Amino acid sequence: MRMREILWSGLFCVTGAFGCGITMSNIVDPATGKSISVMQKDSLCTVELVGSSSYLMDSNTESCFLVITAIRSAALVSVDCAKLKRKYVPAAKCITWLDPVGAAPALLLPPPAALPSSTFPH
């Protein structure tokens, strides 16, 4: 399946167009005090915004999108997941692949091996 087909099928599934086993919950946005709907299906998660807009997050591809829908069309715009997690608290529930402050986990590498002192002139 091409990426576009995966995203569109996920969008329609999560937004309830085909009613395909969606888990729904509500989160209170601390900035506004309003209850925000969060819908999840497998690796996909959406968080509502005002009007016909929402954020779509996919944990399999570690991708985040702003979704804007209209009567006969929709637009998907890629957004920075780390910034979204830091700035929009309701989305943090869905962005599980980043650490709590919104940064990707650091790659743990062993410390570089020390060179023997005989390799350096004295």
C-alpha angles and dihedrals in degrees: 000000000000120000093249092053091049092050095047094046089048092048093052093044096048095044089055100248091136100021096233108169102295122180111217128195139159129234125190111234104226091207094059106014089232124134111247123201117233119191124191134188119170106305094347125092132175130196118196125237128183119305116348097338130105143157118252118201126187115196093192093062095025089232134144128199139182107226119204116184131191133176096282105009146040136199129210117202121185114236133188107266095204093053092044091052092050098043105036110046097193090060092055090079090064099041098076099150094071126072119253095274093050102259125125112253111270117251107246111226127176115252114267114269114257115247116236111259090237090073092066121071115241 
